[in-house]
Amino acid sequence: MDTTQLLKGVLDLAVLAVLRDEDGYGYDILRRLREAGLDEVGDASVYGTLRRLFAAGLLTTYVVPSEAGPHRKYYALNAAGRDQLTRSGKLWRSFATTMDALLDDRGLAA
């Protein structure tokens, strides 16, 4: 199965989840996603997702000066983003439970 197709469907949720407990700048968010196991996520995909989530009103941004290089634009969940994370998380869990049941019924579950 092509994991890049799966990533396209869940990247918004993954980014919101990464920002749940701690704000982050683009590369930091990418690093955290990869450390969580999403090794195949691309730089451009994450930056595009951040722009889209911000435009949708789910994130706020602020700039922090950096001593080593350019200023960093940080992203943070706002109330709408937290609500979306809750809704999308429930939907994902329901979907995953359904898929687990389908796979288990056919002897394919891990």
Backbone bond lengths (Angstrom), bond angles and torsions (degrees), N, CA, C in turn:
res aa  C-N    CA-C-N  psi(-1)  N-CA   C-N-CA  omega(-1)  CA-C   N-CA-C  phi
1 M - - - 1.457 - - 1.524 108.91 -
2 D 1.304 116.31 140.36 1.460 122.61 -179.02 1.528 109.90 -82.14
3 T 1.321 117.05 108.70 1.464 120.52 -177.30 1.522 112.66 -68.47
4 T 1.332 118.55 -22.04 1.467 119.26 179.01 1.526 110.56 -64.36
5 Q 1.315 117.88 -33.64 1.464 120.49 177.09 1.526 111.01 -68.86
6 L 1.326 116.76 -39.12 1.463 119.93 176.47 1.526 110.58 -64.36
7 L 1.329 116.52 -41.08 1.464 120.61 -179.98 1.524 111.90 -60.01
8 K 1.333 116.79 -40.23 1.469 120.06 -179.72 1.520 111.20 -57.65
9 G 1.326 115.84 -35.78 1.455 119.53 -177.72 1.516 115.02 -78.99
10 V 1.320 117.07 -19.81 1.463 119.16 -174.61 1.526 114.21 -123.12
11 L 1.327 118.11 3.75 1.462 119.25 -175.42 1.525 112.09 -64.19
12 D 1.332 118.38 -39.19 1.468 119.77 177.32 1.526 110.29 -56.86
13 L 1.326 115.95 -48.25 1.462 120.88 -179.88 1.523 110.93 -62.46
14 A 1.319 117.38 -42.53 1.470 120.90 -179.27 1.529 111.17 -62.79
15 V 1.329 116.93 -42.65 1.471 120.32 179.65 1.525 110.28 -65.69
16 L 1.321 117.16 -44.48 1.463 119.66 177.66 1.530 110.49 -59.82
17 A 1.327 116.96 -41.18 1.468 120.57 -179.64 1.526 111.66 -65.00
18 V 1.331 116.54 -39.78 1.473 120.37 179.27 1.524 110.56 -63.92
19 L 1.322 116.95 -32.87 1.467 120.86 -178.43 1.526 113.51 -88.38
20 R 1.317 117.25 -1.00 1.469 120.69 -176.84 1.524 112.33 -57.58
21 D 1.326 117.24 -45.14 1.466 120.50 -173.80 1.517 114.67 -104.26
22 E 1.331 116.62 -15.55 1.461 118.75 -176.05 1.526 110.40 -154.49
23 D 1.327 116.44 130.61 1.461 121.68 175.00 1.524 109.06 -62.10
24 G 1.318 116.17 162.00 1.458 118.69 178.31 1.507 112.11 -160.77
25 Y 1.336 116.20 159.36 1.467 122.15 174.13 1.523 107.25 -98.39
26 G 1.311 116.95 167.94 1.454 122.53 -171.23 1.513 115.90 -46.46
27 Y 1.334 117.02 -57.92 1.461 119.51 -176.79 1.523 111.35 -65.53
28 D 1.317 117.26 -35.44 1.465 121.39 178.29 1.529 110.59 -62.80
29 I 1.318 116.63 -42.36 1.463 121.16 178.78 1.530 110.02 -64.61
30 L 1.319 116.75 -43.65 1.463 121.59 176.65 1.536 110.47 -58.51
31 R 1.313 116.79 -46.44 1.465 121.64 179.80 1.526 111.09 -60.52
32 R 1.331 116.88 -43.87 1.456 121.04 -179.31 1.527 112.17 -65.69
33 L 1.327 116.38 -37.65 1.468 120.01 176.04 1.525 110.63 -63.32
34 R 1.329 115.78 -44.21 1.464 119.76 -179.92 1.523 111.27 -66.44
35 E 1.317 117.04 -40.15 1.470 120.33 178.00 1.525 111.49 -64.05
36 A 1.331 116.14 -28.62 1.465 120.65 178.88 1.529 111.99 -77.64
37 G 1.336 116.95 -8.96 1.457 120.15 177.42 1.514 115.39 117.29
38 L 1.323 117.28 -2.65 1.468 120.45 178.15 1.527 109.05 -90.25
39 D 1.328 115.37 64.45 1.458 122.40 -173.87 1.525 114.01 -61.51
40 E 1.318 116.83 -29.43 1.461 120.09 -173.53 1.528 114.27 -89.73
41 V 1.319 117.24 1.81 1.470 119.04 -179.74 1.523 108.96 -68.12
42 G 1.327 115.97 134.85 1.452 121.11 -177.48 1.514 113.29 -93.92
43 D 1.320 115.12 154.03 1.473 121.32 178.89 1.524 111.06 -55.35
44 A 1.326 116.45 -51.82 1.468 120.89 -175.73 1.523 111.03 -61.56
45 S 1.316 116.87 -36.52 1.466 120.18 179.33 1.515 111.27 -63.41
46 V 1.329 116.48 -42.82 1.465 120.13 -178.87 1.525 110.85 -67.88
47 Y 1.320 116.80 -45.38 1.472 119.34 -179.74 1.524 110.90 -64.35
48 G 1.327 117.51 -39.21 1.462 120.88 176.45 1.512 111.99 -64.15
49 T 1.317 116.26 -40.07 1.461 121.30 178.24 1.524 110.93 -64.98
50 L 1.324 117.12 -41.97 1.469 120.12 177.84 1.526 110.99 -61.37
51 R 1.323 116.66 -44.23 1.477 119.71 178.30 1.531 111.08 -61.87
52 R 1.327 116.60 -43.47 1.467 121.19 -178.85 1.527 111.28 -65.40
53 L 1.341 117.19 -44.25 1.461 120.50 179.76 1.531 111.18 -65.21
54 F 1.332 116.44 -36.94 1.461 120.25 176.75 1.533 110.24 -65.65
55 A 1.329 116.39 -45.88 1.473 120.75 -179.91 1.530 111.32 -62.76
56 A 1.323 116.83 -30.11 1.460 121.38 179.39 1.527 112.47 -79.94
57 G 1.343 116.88 -2.99 1.457 120.98 177.79 1.517 114.30 82.25
58 L 1.344 117.17 19.51 1.463 120.76 -178.24 1.526 113.26 -96.57
59 L 1.326 116.36 -13.72 1.463 121.97 -179.31 1.517 110.44 -130.58
60 T 1.303 115.70 152.29 1.460 121.63 167.95 1.526 107.06 -111.97
61 T 1.321 116.53 162.65 1.460 120.46 178.65 1.522 109.99 -131.81
62 Y 1.301 114.85 156.24 1.463 121.84 171.50 1.517 107.59 -153.15
63 V 1.316 116.27 155.82 1.459 121.91 -176.41 1.520 109.61 -106.38
64 V 1.328 115.35 135.94 1.463 122.25 178.23 1.522 108.11 -120.90
65 P 1.335 117.80 123.94 1.468 119.61 177.22 1.522 111.00 -60.71
66 S 1.306 115.66 145.11 1.456 121.00 178.59 1.522 109.14 -116.95
67 E 1.320 116.16 137.39 1.462 120.31 178.64 1.526 111.25 -75.82
68 A 1.323 116.13 -23.49 1.464 120.56 -178.37 1.517 109.53 -121.70
69 G 1.313 117.37 82.27 1.456 120.44 177.91 1.518 112.80 112.61
70 P 1.315 114.88 -165.30 1.476 119.79 -176.03 1.532 111.83 -70.61
71 H 1.317 115.60 162.63 1.457 121.31 176.09 1.522 109.02 -60.79
72 R 1.322 115.94 153.67 1.459 120.49 -179.35 1.521 110.24 -110.36
73 K 1.323 115.43 133.23 1.451 121.52 176.10 1.521 107.98 -91.10
74 Y 1.317 115.94 115.38 1.454 121.71 179.74 1.525 110.27 -94.25
75 Y 1.318 115.10 146.51 1.460 122.66 177.10 1.515 108.55 -114.35
76 A 1.336 115.43 142.15 1.459 121.34 179.93 1.523 109.17 -139.09
77 L 1.323 115.94 145.52 1.465 120.11 173.90 1.521 108.98 -70.72
78 N 1.312 116.58 138.51 1.461 120.48 170.37 1.532 107.36 -106.88
79 A 1.310 118.45 -173.68 1.470 121.25 -176.78 1.528 111.38 -59.98
80 A 1.322 117.00 -42.26 1.472 120.11 179.12 1.526 110.67 -64.11
81 G 1.323 117.26 -37.84 1.458 121.56 178.17 1.518 112.02 -66.02
82 R 1.332 116.04 -39.71 1.468 119.86 177.76 1.535 110.65 -66.11
83 D 1.331 116.15 -40.03 1.467 119.76 176.85 1.530 110.57 -62.54
84 Q 1.327 116.37 -43.49 1.461 120.70 179.33 1.531 110.69 -64.18
85 L 1.318 117.04 -40.24 1.459 120.99 177.37 1.531 110.36 -59.96
86 T 1.305 117.17 -44.37 1.469 121.27 179.01 1.523 110.86 -61.91
87 R 1.346 116.87 -48.45 1.469 120.74 -179.25 1.523 111.34 -63.31
88 S 1.321 116.21 -47.91 1.461 120.15 -177.90 1.525 111.61 -67.31
89 G 1.325 116.79 -35.64 1.460 120.61 177.46 1.518 111.66 -63.10
90 K 1.328 117.44 -42.15 1.466 121.05 177.74 1.532 110.43 -64.18
91 L 1.312 116.64 -42.95 1.467 121.22 178.98 1.521 110.40 -62.64
92 W 1.344 117.07 -44.53 1.462 120.82 179.43 1.531 110.68 -61.90
93 R 1.326 117.10 -45.53 1.469 119.83 -178.67 1.531 111.15 -61.93
94 S 1.316 116.93 -39.62 1.458 121.14 177.72 1.534 110.47 -64.03
95 F 1.321 116.00 -45.68 1.461 121.21 178.78 1.527 110.85 -62.19
96 A 1.331 117.05 -45.88 1.465 121.46 -179.24 1.527 110.78 -63.44
97 T 1.329 117.64 -38.50 1.460 121.38 178.02 1.527 110.21 -63.57
98 T 1.320 116.33 -42.34 1.463 120.82 177.65 1.520 111.21 -62.07
99 M 1.340 116.34 -45.91 1.465 119.92 179.73 1.526 111.13 -64.71
100 D 1.334 117.29 -40.87 1.465 120.48 177.37 1.524 110.47 -59.90
101 A 1.330 116.90 -42.59 1.467 120.44 179.86 1.534 110.39 -65.28
102 L 1.311 116.97 -42.71 1.465 119.84 178.55 1.523 111.33 -61.56
103 L 1.315 116.41 -45.44 1.458 120.18 -179.12 1.522 111.31 -68.60
104 D 1.319 117.18 -39.70 1.464 121.22 -179.45 1.525 110.27 -66.05
105 D 1.325 116.75 -39.89 1.468 120.69 179.77 1.524 112.16 -61.18
106 R 1.314 116.22 -23.63 1.460 121.18 -178.14 1.540 111.81 -107.14
107 G 1.339 114.80 12.10 1.464 118.69 178.31 1.511 114.03 70.70
108 L 1.345 117.06 23.54 1.465 120.84 -176.09 1.512 113.38 -106.16
109 A 1.318 118.72 -5.24 1.469 120.47 -178.08 1.528 109.65 -68.10
110 A 1.314 114.27 154.14 1.483 120.60 -178.97 1.500 112.02 -66.59
